[in-house]
Amino acid sequence: MRRVRSVQGLHWWVPAMAAAVVAAALTGCSSSAGTSASAHRPALPSAAGATATPSATAGAGDAAPPGAAPSSAPAPAPARPADACVMLTSDQVAAAVGTPGPYNDSHEDPADDGTPVWGCTWGTRTSYADLREVTTVQYLTSTTAGNVTGTPLSGIGDGAILTVRKDDGSMPTVHFTTGSHFYAVSVTLDRSETDAANAGKETAAEQALATTLAKALTG
């Protein structure tokens, strides 16, 4: 089209013969445009032999560098087992409490309104250890009640508090949290001796069991 426009734009004084020659040349080009253009056009590389050229606008993260390991999301923490009694074995309880087993397990009684309580009691004829989940209200009430003394503990779950009766230091209980869950662990060394005589050993056993349980419950 550019050649046609240039011919139409020639001055009026161009000799007729020259115009005819130019017209003939244009006619020849027009009839063989596809052939002559193809003959002079550089050949494009075939799809099989083409080499990809990185885009100038490609982001740095569009392709992993050679030898780089593919990224992967962290594995989710394991779900809490439906049966709390699988959290501890008889041997683990016996080692923490310090009295011989076997410790037989039994599930927690339902709450007053009939709601199931996630927890387990491992016991013998003389000793037992108890794990139970509590509500937020129960946790706050148990750790701030006027008749108990609370002491923060470190290294157990997301936070832990040891409570004992304020009047005599008996009935120790370790309360701890993992995520949005609240738990209480209590140990009775001797069912016939529930005053403060065994409070020190019971406290040590509760802390050992709570540490093990908190690690398992947080994956």
C-alpha positions in Angstrom: 0.0 0.0 0.0 2.9 2.4 0.7 4.1 2.0 -2.9 0.6 2.7 -4.3 0.4 5.8 -2.2 3.8 6.9 -3.3 2.8 6.5 -7.0 -0.3 8.4 -6.5 1.7 11.2 -5.0 4.1 11.6 -8.0 4.1 15.0 -9.5 2.1 15.7 -12.6 5.1 16.3 -14.8 6.4 12.6 -14.6 6.5 11.3 -18.1 3.7 8.8 -19.0 6.3 6.1 -19.9 7.8 6.4 -16.5 4.4 6.1 -14.9 3.7 3.1 -17.0 6.9 1.4 -16.0 6.2 2.1 -12.4 2.7 0.9 -12.8 4.0 -2.3 -14.4 6.4 -2.8 -11.6 3.7 -2.4 -9.0 1.5 -4.9 -10.9 4.3 -7.4 -10.9 4.9 -6.9 -7.1 1.2 -7.2 -6.4 0.9 -10.5 -8.2 3.9 -12.0 -6.5 3.7 -10.3 -3.1 3.3 -13.4 -1.2 6.3 -15.1 -2.9 8.7 -12.2 -2.9 7.9 -11.2 0.7 8.4 -14.7 1.8 11.7 -15.0 -0.1 13.2 -12.1 1.8 11.6 -12.6 5.2 14.1 -14.1 7.8 13.1 -17.7 8.6 11.5 -18.1 12.1 12.8 -20.9 14.3 10.6 -23.9 14.4 8.6 -24.8 17.6 10.9 -27.8 18.2 14.1 -25.8 17.9 13.0 -22.6 19.5 14.7 -21.5 22.6 12.5 -19.8 25.3 13.7 -16.3 26.2 13.0 -15.2 29.7 10.5 -12.4 29.8 11.9 -9.0 30.8 8.9 -8.5 33.1 9.0 -11.9 34.8 9.1 -11.8 38.6 12.0 -13.1 40.6 9.8 -15.8 42.1 8.3 -17.1 38.8 10.9 -19.9 38.5 12.9 -21.7 41.2 16.7 -21.5 40.7 18.4 -24.7 39.5 18.7 -27.3 42.2 16.4 -25.5 44.6 14.1 -27.7 46.6 10.3 -27.1 46.0 8.7 -25.1 48.8 6.1 -26.8 51.0 3.7 -25.6 53.6 4.4 -26.8 57.2 2.5 -29.9 58.2 -0.5 -29.2 60.4 -0.3 -30.2 64.0 -1.9 -33.6 64.7 -5.5 -33.5 65.9 -6.2 -34.2 69.6 -7.3 -37.9 70.0 -11.0 -38.4 70.7 -10.1 -40.7 73.6 -8.1 -38.9 76.3 -7.0 -42.2 77.8 -4.6 -42.9 75.0 -2.6 -39.8 76.1 -0.7 -41.7 78.9 0.4 -45.3 79.5 0.3 -47.1 82.8 4.1 -47.0 82.9 4.2 -43.3 82.3 1.8 -42.6 85.2 3.6 -45.0 87.5 6.9 -43.4 86.8 5.6 -39.9 87.5 3.5 -40.8 90.6 6.1 -43.1 92.1 3.8 -46.0 93.1 3.5 -49.3 91.2 0.9 -50.0 88.6 -0.9 -51.2 86.7 -2.9 -47.9 86.4 -6.3 -48.7 84.9 -7.9 -45.9 82.9 -11.5 -44.7 83.0 -13.2 -41.8 81.3 -14.5 -38.7 83.0 -18.1 -38.4 84.2 -20.3 -36.1 82.2 -20.8 -32.5 83.4 -23.8 -31.6 85.5 -25.8 -30.7 82.3 -24.9 -34.1 80.7 -22.2 -32.6 78.4 -19.3 -35.1 77.8 -16.0 -34.1 79.4 -12.8 -34.8 77.5 -10.4 -36.5 80.1 -9.2 -39.6 81.8 -8.4 -41.0 85.2 -5.6 -43.5 85.6 -5.8 -45.3 88.9 -4.8 -48.1 91.2 -6.3 -49.1 94.6 -4.1 -46.5 96.3 -3.2 -43.8 93.8 -4.5 -42.0 90.8 -3.8 -39.3 88.2 -6.5 -37.3 86.5 -6.5 -35.2 83.3 -9.6 -33.3 82.2 -10.5 -30.4 79.9 -12.2 -27.5 81.7 -14.2 -24.5 80.4 -12.8 -21.0 80.4 -15.0 -20.1 83.3 -13.9 -23.2 85.3 -10.2 -22.4 84.6 -10.5 -18.8 85.8 -12.6 -19.8 88.8 -10.2 -22.5 89.8 -7.1 -20.4 89.5 -8.4 -17.2 91.1 -10.7 -18.5 93.9 -10.2 -16.9 97.3 -9.4 -20.2 99.0 -6.4 -21.1 96.8 -2.9 -19.8 96.1 -1.8 -19.7 92.5 1.8 -19.9 91.3 2.7 -19.4 87.6 4.7 -22.3 86.1 7.0 -22.1 83.0 7.6 -24.6 80.3 4.2 -26.2 80.3 2.0 -25.4 77.2 1.1 -21.8 76.5 0.8 -21.1 80.2 0.4 -22.9 83.5 -0.6 -22.3 87.1 -0.2 -24.4 90.2 -2.9 -24.0 92.8 -3.0 -25.3 96.4 -5.4 -24.8 99.2 -4.5 -21.5 100.9 -5.1 -22.8 104.5 -2.9 -25.9 104.4 -1.2 -26.2 101.0 -3.0 -29.4 100.2 -4.8 -30.6 97.0 -2.3 -29.3 94.4 -3.5 -29.0 90.8 -1.7 -27.9 87.7 -3.8 -25.9 85.3 -2.4 -25.3 81.8 -3.5 -24.1 78.4 -2.7 -25.1 74.8 -4.2 -23.0 72.1 -7.9 -22.5 73.0 -8.1 -25.4 75.3 -7.8 -25.4 79.1 -6.8 -28.5 81.2 -6.3 -29.5 84.8 -4.0 -32.3 86.0 -4.3 -33.6 89.6 -2.5 -36.5 91.4 -3.4 -38.2 94.6 -0.6 -40.3 96.0 -2.6 -42.0 98.7 -6.3 -42.1 98.6 -6.4 -42.5 102.4 -4.1 -39.4 103.0 -5.4 -36.3 101.2 -4.0 -33.6 103.4 -0.8 -31.7 102.8 1.5 -34.6 103.8 2.0 -35.7 100.2 1.5 -32.3 98.5 5.2 -32.0 97.5 5.3 -35.4 95.7 1.9 -34.8 94.1 3.0 -31.4 92.8 6.1 -32.9 91.2 4.1 -35.7 89.6 1.5 -33.2 88.2 4.2 -31.0 86.7 5.9 -34.0 85.1 2.6 -35.3 83.6 1.4 -31.9 82.5 4.7 -31.2 80.7 4.3 -34.5 78.8 0.6 -33.9 78.0 1.1 -30.3 76.9 3.8 -31.3 74.4 1.5 -34.0 73.0 -1.5 -31.8 72.8 0.3 -29.1 70.9 1.8 -31.5 68.4 
